[in-house]
Amino acid sequence: MKLKKILALTLAAAMTLSLTACGGSADTSTETPAKEEDGGAKTDDAAPADDSQTAAPAAGDLTYASVTLGESYTDITTTIKFIHHKTDREEDGTIPGLIAKFNEMYPNITVETEGITDYAEDSLLRLSTGDWGDIMFIPAIGAEEFSTYYVPFGTVEEMSQFVNFADNKKFGDTCYGIGYMGNAQGLIYNKKVFADAGITTLPKTPDEFIAALQAIKDNTDAIPLYTNYAAGWTMGGQWDAYLGAITTGDSEWLNQKFVHTAEPFKDNGDGTGAYSLYKILYDAVAQGLIEEDYTTTDWEGCKGMINNGQIGCMVLGSWAIAQMKSAGDNPDDIGYMPFPISVNGEQYATAGPDYAYAINVNSSDENKAAAMVFVKWMVEESGWCDLEGGYPISKTAPTSFVFDGVNIVENATALAGEETLMNEMNRESELSFNEGGDAKVQRIVEAAATGSQTYDEIMAEWTQKWNDAQTACGIEVLY
């Protein structure tokens, strides 16, 4: 899907999407003192005064591997700009603090930052105008667009020596994005609430999970499962993330087989697959195992609520661990468990990058070099990933991430030549899996709460939309 098509859809719709790991509630902009009037992308391609190691590189010479922190480009004096979605980390001083540490190594590179609350929408608009600076987190565009906007970090093979998930933001064999942190997919839960409910073993199947939620309702005052319905992005943005290897045990299913599958939402009869994933939500709502009024859920408020034992669990990626731990006086009560689906007795968790750093291809050579240095420092030296409780990105940086009793896997990327098929299917079917398809998951909550539709009726409707989209897109059905 081309950017102009995405923007057309974006501008035609109400701007309601938020992003998966959103942290703040208001636009925030934090800047270090600027050394130039304009710290954004520059188009002055004048050659540097010399070709020494610390000068700006010639076009094509700059890669992630070519940078040695503390040695490369130490003479560059410039200002770069970085836009991102982590408004909470602007507000609490984390990002300014990291930049201050970066400046201990590179005092002549000024980094201006801008935190954007509605990043999912605004970043697309900024990308189309070029008004975003030198570094951004890659928004929802097709991989075929990467080379239009971003500097290559290196080949996937080369980058795999340095970082995990080097193929996640690739086109062809080139890596254009590096995650700022990794996400494993499971559930945040309150250990004390589970213990008070008499739950001694974490649930491993949908039936066991619903039984655990019922035990919480019967034996505690906590909300068993907090849906975060009102936030929107916590619906499709979260539940869709468990499609693929988590529910099937097959790392090829999500990005290679899904678009070619005739009935991806059928009941497998064994508690696995997409059917069982979303049915957990439907059943929890239908059986009264969620908050009293799902329309009034409070994303910011839920952090303190689960910390102090008012909530049993929430479906959120591991990125949320740090936020829940820091939201009250009981950080040790916050735990993380695998999603309650087992395939042949084994539980799986996918891991992949959250938003990924990318560098503006239209920046000056000097700013490209400064941006590359900053990105590499953030990935390998800042400790930001571990601070957020993230699954490790760097293969050399220390990590404290622990996730026991689960097989960590990565969903395989699309086959060569089929990189855009999922985008096409999402648009044609209007189901928008892993692209902010919040409405379809919110509808599950609404139908379960009101009894307006059975779960099987919803799945039949999804199947029809999927099949119609396959026909419209000319996609061969293989499974």
N, C-alpha and C positions, 0 to 999 in steps of 0.2 A: 504494500500500500504506500503510495507516494505521500510525502508530507502535505502537499497541497490538498489531497483528499482528506487526510486526517483533520487538517485545519478547517476545511469546509464543514465537516461533521461537527467539529468542536464549536465553531461559531454559530451553527444552527441550533445547538442544544443549550440548555441552561448549564452554566458552569458549576456543576455540583460535585464533581469527582474530587476526592482527596487522595493522598498517596498512602502507600502501604505502611511505611514506617514514620508517619507524620508525628512530630513531637510538640509543636507549639500551636498557639491559637491566634496569633496575630502576626502581620508582616513585621519583620525586624531586619534592620540593616546595621551591621557592625563593620567598621573599617579601621585598619591601621592607618597611621598618618601617611597621606599620599605624597609621593615625590614627583608625580606628574599630574597635570590637571585631569587627564583622562586615563584611567587605568584599564580601560576596556580593550577590545580587540583592535589591533593596529594593522594597517595594510601597507606600511612602509617596508618595502623589501630591499632596501639598500644594503649592499654587502657590508659586513663588519670590517673594521680597520685591519684586522689580521686574522689568521686562521689558527691561532693558538687554541689550546684546550679550553681556556676560559672564555673565548669569544663565542658569539652566536654561531651555530653550526650552519654549514651550507645546506641547501634544500636536500632532503633525503638522507642526510647523515645522522639525524637525531633519532634515537630510539631509546626505549627504557633501558636496554642493556648497555647502551653507550655512556650512561650517566654513572659516575662514581661519586656518591654523596660525600661532600666535604672537599672534593678535589675538582670536580667538573664545574665549569662556569662560575667560579667564585668571584670573578671580576665584573660580572654583569650587574648593572645598576638599572633597575626598571620597576615598574608597577604593573602587577597583574590583578585580574579580578576573577573571583570564584563565586558562582551562584549555586545555591543548594536548597534543600528542603528542611534542614535541621534547625528550625527556628528556636527550638528549646535549647540547643547547644550554643546558640548566639546569646540567648537571654541569661543562661547560667554561667557564661564566661568561658566555657570549654573551648570553643573554637578560637576566640582571641588568645587564650592561654597557649594553645598549640602553635599558633602563628608566632607568638613571642618566642617559643622554644626553637621554632624553625629559624627565626632571625638570629639566634645565637650562632647558627652555622652559616646562614646566608643573610647578613645584616643589610645588604644592599638591594635585596628583593622585597619590595613592599607588596603585601597581599591584602587587597580589599575584598570583603565578602558581603554577600547579600542573601539573607535568608528569606525564602518565599513560602508563604503558607499554602497557597493553592498551586503548588509547584507542578502538579500533573498537567494542568491547563496552561498556566502562565509560561512555563518553560517552552511549550510548543510555539506559543506566540512569539516569544523572545527569539527562539531559534530561527523562525521564518524571517525576522527582520535583521538578524545579526546582532541585536542589541543584548548581548549577554556576557561579553568579556572574553576571558581566555580559557577558563575551566568551568565545566558544568557537569551535572549528573545527567546522563543520557535519558531523555524522556521516551515516550512510547512512539518510536518511529520504526519503520522497517529497516532491516539490516542492509538492504540495498542502498539506503541513504547515507550510511556511515561515512563513506569516503567523500561525500559532498560537504560534510560539515566538520569532520574530525581528522586529527593527525594520527597515523598508525603508531601504535606502541612497538610493534614488531610482529613477527610471525607467531602464530599460535604455538608452534613447537618451541620457539625461542622463549616466549613469555611463560610457558608452562614450567620452565626452570625456576621462575621467580614467584609466581602466584598461582593460587588455585582458581579454577573456573576461567582460565585464559580463553576458552572457546565460547564463552557465554555471549560476549558482544563482539562477534567476529563476522566478517563477510569474506567468503573464500577462505584463504588460509591466513588472513590478517586480523590481528586483535586491535580493536578500536576503543575498548573500554575496560577499566579495571575496577572491581568492586571496592567500595570504601569499607565494607564489612560483609561478612557472609551471614546468611540466614539458614538455620535448620528449621524444619517444620514440625511442630508438635503442639502441646497445650501448656499454657501457664496454669499452675494450680497452687492452692494454699495447702501446704502439708498439714497444718494443724486442723483445718476444716476437715480434710479427708480422714485424719486420725480420729477426730471427735465423732465423725459419722460411722466409725467402725470399719473403714476401708483399710484393709491391711495389705492388699496386693493391688497394684495399679491395673486398671482395666485394659484388656488387650483386644477386645472385640466390641462391636456395636452394642450387643446385648449386655455385656458386662459394664459398659460405660453408662448405658441408660439405668441399669440397676444401681450403679454408684451414685448417679445424680439423684435417684429416688431416696437412697440412704441419707444423702446430705439433706434433702428436704424433710425427711422424717425425723432426723436426729439432731439437727442444728437449726440455727436461725439464718444461715447463709443462703444466698441465692445460688442454686446448684450450678447453672450455666448462664453466664452473662453474655447476651448476644451482641451488645453494642450496635443494635439495629440503627439507631438514629444517626450514628456517625457516617453511615453509608459505606465508606471504603473498608470498614471492618466486616462487611458482608462478602461481596464477590472478591474483593481484594485479598481476603483471608481464606475463605473456604475453597476458592478455586486453586489456591496454592497447593492443595493436598491431592489434586489430580495427578495421575501418573504413577510413578514407582511406589509411592506410599500406599496407594489403594490397590495396585495390581502386582507389585513385585517385579514389574517389567520396566526397565529404564528406557526402553524404546517407545513405550506406548504413547506418551504425551505429545512428543514433537515429531514422531515418525508414523505412528499407526492411527492415532486419533482421527485425523482428517480422512483416512481411508476406511474407517470402520462404519458398518451399516447401522449397528445398534449399540452405540457406546454407553447408553444409559439404561440398558436392560438389567434386570435382577439376575445376578450370577448364582443366587441361591446359597452362597457360602459367606456372606458378609463382606465381600470384597467389591472393588470397582467403584465407578462414579455413582452408581445407584445407591450403594450403601453409604458413601460419603455424605451426600446431601440428606439422606433419610435420617441420619443421626440428628440433624437439626430439626427436621420436620417432627420427628417423634418427641424430641425434648420439648418443643413448643406445644404440641398437641397434648402432652401429658402434664403440662403445667410445671415444667422443671426449669423455667427461666424467670426473669424479672417480672414483676406484676404488670407493668405497663412498658412494653418494648419500645413504644414510640418516644419515651422520655429518657432513654439511656444517655449517660454522660461519659464521654470518652475520658476527659481529664479527671472527672470524679472517680471513675472506676479504678484508677491506679491506687488511690488510698484505700478504696473499699476492699480490694483483694489483699492489700498489705495488712489490713487490720481484721481480716477474717469475715467480712460481709459477703464475699463472693467465693464460691468453690473453685471455679475454673473458667477460663476463656480460651477461645481458639485464636491464637496469635503466634507469629513466628518468634524465633529466639531473640530477635532484635528487641523485643519488649521486656526481656528479663531485667535489664538494668533499670528501666523506667519504673517497673513495679517494685523492685527492691528499694529504690530511693524515695518511694512515695510515702513512707511511714516509718514506724519504729520497729518493724518486724521483718527485716530483709531475709532473715534465715528461714522464715516460713514460706518464702516463695520458691517453688520448684518448677521443673520443666519435665514433661513426660511425653513419650511417643504417642502419636495419634492412634486411637483405639481401633485399628484394623490390622488383622494378621493374615498373612498369605502363607499357607502351608506351615502354620505355627511360627512364622517369623514376622517381626515388625520392622518396618522400613521408615527411614526419614530421608527426605531429599535435602540437599544443601546446595546453595548457590549464592551468587552475589546479590546484595541489595542494590540500590542505585550504584552506577559505575561512573568513575571519573572519565572525562573526555576532554581533549584539548582542541581549541579552535583552529581549524586549518587556515583561517584567514588572519590569524594573529601575525605580528612581525616575527622574524626569525629569532630575535632576541627574546620576545615574550614566549614563544614556543619553548625555547630552552629553559627559561625560568619556570614555566608551567610544568615541564617535564621533571625538573628538579623537585618542585614542590609536591607533585603527585607521588614521586618515588619516596620522598621523605615521609609523607603522610601514610603511605602503605607500609613502609619498613621500619620507621623510627618513631612515629607519633604515639603509638599505643592506642589510637582511637578505636580501632576495631575491638580490642579487648575490653576497653572501657565500656563499650556498648553491650558487652556480653556476646559479641558476634562470633560466628564460626570463622576460623582464621582465613584471611586472604593471603597474606605473605607466607611464604614457605620458610622464612628465616626468623620472623619476629616471634617472641614468646607468646604463648596463649594459655588461658586458664579454662577454656571451654571444655566442658565434660557433658556427655550425653550417653548414659549407659543403657545397655539392654536393647539396642536398636542397630540395625544395619544402615550406615550412612552411605547413600548413593547419590548420584547426580543424574538427572534426566538427560538423556542423550540429545544432542542438537538435531535440527532438521537435516534431512538428506540433501546432498548437493543438488541444486536446481529446484528444491521445494521449500526454500527459506521463507517464501511469502505466502504459502498456502494457508497457514493458520490465520494469518491476518485477513486473507480473503474470506475464509470461512466465518470468522468472527463477525466481519462486516455484513456479509450476506445473510447469515442466520440471526444477527442482532443478539447473539448470546454472549459475546465478548468475554470468553474465558481468559483469565489472567490479563485482562485489559480493562479492569474496573467494571466488570459486569455486575454491579451492585444490585440493580433493580431485580434481576432474575432471582437472586438469593433472598432479597428482602421479600419477594413475592412468596417464597416458600414459608417464611415466618408468618406472613399475613394469611395464607391459605390454611396453615395448620392451626392458627389461633381462631379463625372464624369458621373453619370447616367448609369454606367455599369451594375447595378442590381437594380431591384425594392426592396423595403423593404420586400414585401411579398415573393419574391424569396429567400431572405436571410433567412427568418423565416422558409420557407419550407425546406431549406437545413439543418438548425439546427435541425428541427424535424426529418428528415431522419437519421441524425447522432445519435440523441438521441435514436430513436427506434432501430437502429442497435446495439447500445451499450447495451440497455436493453436485447436484445436477446443474445448477446455475453456474458453478465455477468449473464444471467439466472435470471433476476429480474422480478418479477411478476408485471404486469400492473394492477393497481387497480382503477385508476381514469381516 
